[in-house]
Amino acid sequence: MLDKKEFGKIRKEIADFDIKRESLIQQSREIINLSKRIIYALHRNDMKSAGSYVSEIEKKKKSLNASVWLDTNMNQVAIQEYVEALCYYHFIKYKKIPSRASLKVDTESYLLGLCDLTGELTRKAVSDVIKKNFKQAVEIKDLVEEIYGEFLEFNLRNNELRKKSDQIKWNLKKLEDIVFELKLKERI
């Protein structure tokens, strides 16, 4: 009654799908882990390790198929983390945020990564204030303010990007409070 060959083909399709999915998840985990290592190294001012991780993550990103959907969005999360880490690296090293074209990522991943970047920048500003590097903290506040201004120009739907963009507002508020306190104490 049933075509046994057809069910054999279906089982093979399911098995092949699972292999591809698991590979995608593993590649994504590696990129996410390297992103965290880059950021952690930068927070410790370990540019050598950060640079090494950047080289490694670039290779891994090239082999990740970010546009494929295999019943998981882990590859998209990995690209967002990649954007956050590379933008933070470029800010620390060059005082510049790379474009989405230079990172070779899609628009949504780029914007989501920028939202997360503002959290790392806020953390860096707090660290800078502790180290009495007040000028850097003000520069970070100005950058987050610039990012926030650009996001205000978007008409975002009520989706993940809209929710994450609210992080920018709260990070900016924290930075403004820090700068305000510094001004009150005449540190800047």
N, C-alpha and C positions, 0 to 999 in steps of 0.2 A: 504494500500500500504506500509506504513512504519511500522516497528516493534516498537511500542510505549514502550515496555519493554526495548528494546535496548537503546532507548534515555533516559529512566529513569536511566538505569545503567550508561550511559555516564554522565548525570547530577550529579549523586552521585560521580563518579570518579573525576569530576572537582571540586566539593565542597570539597571532601576529600583532594585533592591536595592543594587547597587554604588554608585549615585549617593547613596542615603540613607546607606550605610555610610561612604563617604568624607566626606560632610558631617558625620556624627556624630564621626568621627575628628578632623576639623579643628576642630570646636567644642570637643571635649575637649582637644585640644592647646592651644588658646587659654586655656582655664580653667586647665590645669596650668601654663602659662607665667605667667599672672597670679598664681597662687598663689605661685609661686617669687619673683616680683617683690615681692609683699606682704611675704613673710618676709624677703627680702634688705633691703628698705627699713627694716623694723622693726629688724633687726640693726644697721643704720647710724643708727638713731634719726631716720629721715626720715619723720616722721608725715604730712607733707603728701603725699608720693608714695604712701605706703601707703594713705592715705584715698582718693586718686584711683583707685588700683588696686582698692580695695574697691568703689567705685561701679561701676567697669567690670565687675568679675567678677560682681557681683549681676545686672547686665543679661544677661550671657552665660549665667549659670546658669539664668535663667528660660527661655531659649530651648532649653536642652539637655534632651532627653528621656532622663532617667536610667534609666527603667524598660524601655526598648526594648533588645532583644538583636539586634544585627546582625552576628553572627559576630565580635564583639569586646567586650571588657569595658572598653574605654578610657573610656567614659562613667562607669562606676563608679569607676575610678581618678581621674578628674577630680573627681568629687564628694568622694572621700576627701581629695584635695589641697585642695579648697575648704574642707572642714571644718577641716583642719589650719591653713590660713592664716587663716580667719576667727576661729577660737578663739584663735590666737596674737595676732591683732590686738586682739581684745576683752580679752584678758588684759593686754596692754601698755597699752591705752588706758583700760580701765575696771576692771581687776583682777577680771574676772569671765569665766567660760566660758559662752558661749551654749548654750542647750538645743537639742536636735535639732529641736524644734518651731519654734523661732525661726529656725533655719537652713533649715527645710523640706527635711529630708533623711531618708532611711530609716535605720533603726536600725543596720544593719551598717556603712553608710558612716560614720555618726557615730562609732561605736566604733572603726573602723579609723583614722579621722582623729585621734581622741584618742590612740591608740597612737603615731602619728607625731608628734603635738604634743609628747609628752614628750621627744622627741629635740631639738626646737627649744628647749624650755624648759631642757634641760640645757646646750645651747650658750649660751643667754642667761645662765645661772647662772655658767658659766665666765667669760664676758665680764664679768659683774658683779664677780666676785672679782678679776679683773685690774684693774678700775677701782676696787677697794676699796669696792664697794657690797655689803657683806657681808649686810646685812639683806635685801636683795632676793634674794640667793642662797638664804637660809634660807626665805624665803617660797615660792620656786619649789620647793625640796625638799619643803616641806609640801604644796604643791598636787599634786606628782607622787605623793607618798605617799597623798594622798586619792584620786587617780585609781586608783592601784594597789589600794587597799583596796576600792574599788567593783568593780574587775575580779575580785578574789578571790571575790566573792559570786556570780559567774556560774559555771555549769557548762558551760564551753565545749567544743564538739566539737573534734576534731583537724583543724581547718581553718585557713584563712588568719588568721582572727581570733585563734585560739588561739596561732598562731605569732607574730603581731605583738604580742600581749599580753605575750609574754616580753620584748619591748623595754622595756616599762615597768619591769619588774623590774631590768633591767641599767642603765637610766637612773637609777632610784632608787638603786641601789647606788653609782653614780658620784657622785650628789649627796650621799649620806650620807658618802662618803669625803671630799668637799670640805668639808662642814660639820664633820666630825670634825677635819680638819686645822685648820680655823679655830678650833675650840674649843681644840685643843692649843696653838695660838699665841695664845690669848686675844684673838682678834679679834672674837669675838661673845660 
